Amino acid sequence: MMMRREIGEKGQIVIPKDIRDHLGLDVGIGIVFEVKNNAVIMKKENNEEFLKDFLNVPKLKKKLTINDLKRTYEAQYEERIH
């Protein structure tokens, strides 16, 4: 199924009713956007998948100090402004 829509002034699009019905999208349902190459994939949020990914964070071998965290934050900040 493929349909064309235009982006409105606020960057919004309307999901066609046929697609909303087919995917079971209703008011209040979370939507996840994923960018792959030049495509945007939109899918219904799956809270179980998010929780699994969240809980599957590898453990650190050494504990981080406050100074380690500050250095990491400062390095990331510098990358963003340059």
PyMOL commands that place a pseudoatom at each C-alpha (Angstrom):
pseudoatom trace, name=CA, resn=MET, resi=1, chain=A, elem=C, hetatm=0, pos=[0.000, 0.000, 0.000]
pseudoatom trace, name=CA, resn=MET, resi=2, chain=A, elem=C, hetatm=0, pos=[1.483, 3.352, -1.003]
pseudoatom trace, name=CA, resn=MET, resi=3, chain=A, elem=C, hetatm=0, pos=[-0.126, 6.788, -0.660]
pseudoatom trace, name=CA, resn=ARG, resi=4, chain=A, elem=C, hetatm=0, pos=[1.144, 10.328, -1.143]
pseudoatom trace, name=CA, resn=ARG, resi=5, chain=A, elem=C, hetatm=0, pos=[0.716, 13.119, 1.393]
pseudoatom trace, name=CA, resn=GLU, resi=6, chain=A, elem=C, hetatm=0, pos=[2.129, 16.644, 1.673]
pseudoatom trace, name=CA, resn=ILE, resi=7, chain=A, elem=C, hetatm=0, pos=[3.859, 18.021, 4.727]
pseudoatom trace, name=CA, resn=GLY, resi=8, chain=A, elem=C, hetatm=0, pos=[1.935, 20.881, 6.359]
pseudoatom trace, name=CA, resn=GLU, resi=9, chain=A, elem=C, hetatm=0, pos=[3.284, 24.201, 7.649]
pseudoatom trace, name=CA, resn=LYS, resi=10, chain=A, elem=C, hetatm=0, pos=[4.144, 22.709, 11.056]
pseudoatom trace, name=CA, resn=GLY, resi=11, chain=A, elem=C, hetatm=0, pos=[5.912, 19.679, 9.536]
pseudoatom trace, name=CA, resn=GLN, resi=12, chain=A, elem=C, hetatm=0, pos=[2.894, 17.437, 10.125]
pseudoatom trace, name=CA, resn=ILE, resi=13, chain=A, elem=C, hetatm=0, pos=[1.374, 14.796, 7.900]
pseudoatom trace, name=CA, resn=VAL, resi=14, chain=A, elem=C, hetatm=0, pos=[-1.951, 13.002, 8.130]
pseudoatom trace, name=CA, resn=ILE, resi=15, chain=A, elem=C, hetatm=0, pos=[-1.798, 9.211, 8.148]
pseudoatom trace, name=CA, resn=PRO, resi=16, chain=A, elem=C, hetatm=0, pos=[-4.537, 7.997, 5.783]
pseudoatom trace, name=CA, resn=LYS, resi=17, chain=A, elem=C, hetatm=0, pos=[-7.468, 6.287, 7.486]
pseudoatom trace, name=CA, resn=ASP, resi=18, chain=A, elem=C, hetatm=0, pos=[-6.951, 3.048, 5.539]
pseudoatom trace, name=CA, resn=ILE, resi=19, chain=A, elem=C, hetatm=0, pos=[-3.409, 2.786, 6.894]
pseudoatom trace, name=CA, resn=ARG, resi=20, chain=A, elem=C, hetatm=0, pos=[-4.455, 3.720, 10.459]
pseudoatom trace, name=CA, resn=ASP, resi=21, chain=A, elem=C, hetatm=0, pos=[-7.156, 1.038, 10.361]
pseudoatom trace, name=CA, resn=HIS, resi=22, chain=A, elem=C, hetatm=0, pos=[-4.826, -1.563, 8.877]
pseudoatom trace, name=CA, resn=LEU, resi=23, chain=A, elem=C, hetatm=0, pos=[-2.158, -0.968, 11.556]
pseudoatom trace, name=CA, resn=GLY, resi=24, chain=A, elem=C, hetatm=0, pos=[-4.590, -0.473, 14.435]
pseudoatom trace, name=CA, resn=LEU, resi=25, chain=A, elem=C, hetatm=0, pos=[-3.462, 3.094, 15.071]
pseudoatom trace, name=CA, resn=ASP, resi=26, chain=A, elem=C, hetatm=0, pos=[-5.740, 5.135, 17.302]
pseudoatom trace, name=CA, resn=VAL, resi=27, chain=A, elem=C, hetatm=0, pos=[-5.521, 8.311, 19.358]
pseudoatom trace, name=CA, resn=GLY, resi=28, chain=A, elem=C, hetatm=0, pos=[-2.757, 8.036, 21.963]
pseudoatom trace, name=CA, resn=ILE, resi=29, chain=A, elem=C, hetatm=0, pos=[-0.854, 5.188, 20.278]
pseudoatom trace, name=CA, resn=GLY, resi=30, chain=A, elem=C, hetatm=0, pos=[2.922, 5.758, 20.247]
pseudoatom trace, name=CA, resn=ILE, resi=31, chain=A, elem=C, hetatm=0, pos=[4.695, 5.858, 16.894]
pseudoatom trace, name=CA, resn=VAL, resi=32, chain=A, elem=C, hetatm=0, pos=[8.401, 5.200, 16.319]
pseudoatom trace, name=CA, resn=PHE, resi=33, chain=A, elem=C, hetatm=0, pos=[10.277, 6.754, 13.376]
pseudoatom trace, name=CA, resn=GLU, resi=34, chain=A, elem=C, hetatm=0, pos=[13.431, 5.059, 12.104]
pseudoatom trace, name=CA, resn=VAL, resi=35, chain=A, elem=C, hetatm=0, pos=[15.695, 6.474, 9.396]
pseudoatom trace, name=CA, resn=LYS, resi=36, chain=A, elem=C, hetatm=0, pos=[17.418, 3.970, 7.109]
pseudoatom trace, name=CA, resn=ASN, resi=37, chain=A, elem=C, hetatm=0, pos=[19.414, 5.345, 4.187]
pseudoatom trace, name=CA, resn=ASN, resi=38, chain=A, elem=C, hetatm=0, pos=[16.980, 7.786, 2.528]
pseudoatom trace, name=CA, resn=ALA, resi=39, chain=A, elem=C, hetatm=0, pos=[13.818, 6.181, 3.912]
pseudoatom trace, name=CA, resn=VAL, resi=40, chain=A, elem=C, hetatm=0, pos=[11.764, 6.868, 7.031]
pseudoatom trace, name=CA, resn=ILE, resi=41, chain=A, elem=C, hetatm=0, pos=[10.130, 3.815, 8.572]
pseudoatom trace, name=CA, resn=MET, resi=42, chain=A, elem=C, hetatm=0, pos=[7.127, 4.498, 10.781]
pseudoatom trace, name=CA, resn=LYS, resi=43, chain=A, elem=C, hetatm=0, pos=[5.801, 1.769, 13.038]
pseudoatom trace, name=CA, resn=LYS, resi=44, chain=A, elem=C, hetatm=0, pos=[3.606, 1.333, 16.051]
pseudoatom trace, name=CA, resn=GLU, resi=45, chain=A, elem=C, hetatm=0, pos=[5.584, 1.523, 19.286]
pseudoatom trace, name=CA, resn=ASN, resi=46, chain=A, elem=C, hetatm=0, pos=[6.279, -1.839, 20.850]
pseudoatom trace, name=CA, resn=ASN, resi=47, chain=A, elem=C, hetatm=0, pos=[6.878, -1.260, 24.562]
pseudoatom trace, name=CA, resn=GLU, resi=48, chain=A, elem=C, hetatm=0, pos=[8.140, -4.833, 25.059]
pseudoatom trace, name=CA, resn=GLU, resi=49, chain=A, elem=C, hetatm=0, pos=[10.872, -4.293, 22.438]
pseudoatom trace, name=CA, resn=PHE, resi=50, chain=A, elem=C, hetatm=0, pos=[11.912, -0.999, 24.067]
pseudoatom trace, name=CA, resn=LEU, resi=51, chain=A, elem=C, hetatm=0, pos=[12.045, -2.592, 27.517]
pseudoatom trace, name=CA, resn=LYS, resi=52, chain=A, elem=C, hetatm=0, pos=[14.106, -5.519, 26.214]
pseudoatom trace, name=CA, resn=ASP, resi=53, chain=A, elem=C, hetatm=0, pos=[16.627, -3.135, 24.604]
pseudoatom trace, name=CA, resn=PHE, resi=54, chain=A, elem=C, hetatm=0, pos=[16.695, -0.957, 27.724]
pseudoatom trace, name=CA, resn=LEU, resi=55, chain=A, elem=C, hetatm=0, pos=[17.384, -3.886, 30.052]
pseudoatom trace, name=CA, resn=ASN, resi=56, chain=A, elem=C, hetatm=0, pos=[19.983, -5.363, 27.686]
pseudoatom trace, name=CA, resn=VAL, resi=57, chain=A, elem=C, hetatm=0, pos=[22.568, -2.628, 28.344]
pseudoatom trace, name=CA, resn=PRO, resi=58, chain=A, elem=C, hetatm=0, pos=[25.991, -4.225, 28.866]
pseudoatom trace, name=CA, resn=LYS, resi=59, chain=A, elem=C, hetatm=0, pos=[27.537, -3.806, 32.295]
pseudoatom trace, name=CA, resn=LEU, resi=60, chain=A, elem=C, hetatm=0, pos=[30.640, -1.669, 32.637]
pseudoatom trace, name=CA, resn=LYS, resi=61, chain=A, elem=C, hetatm=0, pos=[33.834, -3.441, 33.629]
pseudoatom trace, name=CA, resn=LYS, resi=62, chain=A, elem=C, hetatm=0, pos=[34.964, -0.497, 35.712]
pseudoatom trace, name=CA, resn=LYS, resi=63, chain=A, elem=C, hetatm=0, pos=[32.936, 2.083, 37.566]
pseudoatom trace, name=CA, resn=LEU, resi=64, chain=A, elem=C, hetatm=0, pos=[32.914, 5.593, 36.148]
pseudoatom trace, name=CA, resn=THR, resi=65, chain=A, elem=C, hetatm=0, pos=[33.869, 8.529, 38.303]
pseudoatom trace, name=CA, resn=ILE, resi=66, chain=A, elem=C, hetatm=0, pos=[32.265, 11.964, 38.187]
pseudoatom trace, name=CA, resn=ASN, resi=67, chain=A, elem=C, hetatm=0, pos=[35.356, 13.236, 36.348]
pseudoatom trace, name=CA, resn=ASP, resi=68, chain=A, elem=C, hetatm=0, pos=[34.989, 10.473, 33.705]
pseudoatom trace, name=CA, resn=LEU, resi=69, chain=A, elem=C, hetatm=0, pos=[31.387, 11.527, 33.116]
pseudoatom trace, name=CA, resn=LYS, resi=70, chain=A, elem=C, hetatm=0, pos=[32.329, 15.217, 32.915]
pseudoatom trace, name=CA, resn=ARG, resi=71, chain=A, elem=C, hetatm=0, pos=[35.082, 14.501, 30.354]
pseudoatom trace, name=CA, resn=THR, resi=72, chain=A, elem=C, hetatm=0, pos=[32.685, 12.414, 28.244]
pseudoatom trace, name=CA, resn=TYR, resi=73, chain=A, elem=C, hetatm=0, pos=[30.009, 15.130, 28.388]
pseudoatom trace, name=CA, resn=GLU, resi=74, chain=A, elem=C, hetatm=0, pos=[32.493, 17.864, 27.470]
pseudoatom trace, name=CA, resn=ALA, resi=75, chain=A, elem=C, hetatm=0, pos=[33.871, 15.827, 24.545]
pseudoatom trace, name=CA, resn=GLN, resi=76, chain=A, elem=C, hetatm=0, pos=[30.355, 15.217, 23.186]
pseudoatom trace, name=CA, resn=TYR, resi=77, chain=A, elem=C, hetatm=0, pos=[29.461, 18.899, 23.623]
pseudoatom trace, name=CA, resn=GLU, resi=78, chain=A, elem=C, hetatm=0, pos=[32.595, 19.962, 21.735]
pseudoatom trace, name=CA, resn=GLU, resi=79, chain=A, elem=C, hetatm=0, pos=[31.722, 17.589, 18.842]
pseudoatom trace, name=CA, resn=ARG, resi=80, chain=A, elem=C, hetatm=0, pos=[28.229, 19.074, 18.543]
pseudoatom trace, name=CA, resn=ILE, resi=81, chain=A, elem=C, hetatm=0, pos=[29.316, 22.724, 18.355]
pseudoatom trace, name=CA, resn=HIS, resi=82, chain=A, elem=C, hetatm=0, pos=[32.147, 22.145, 15.858]
for i in range(1, 82): cmd.bond("trace and resi %d" % i, "trace and resi %d" % (i + 1))
show_as sticks, trace
zoom trace
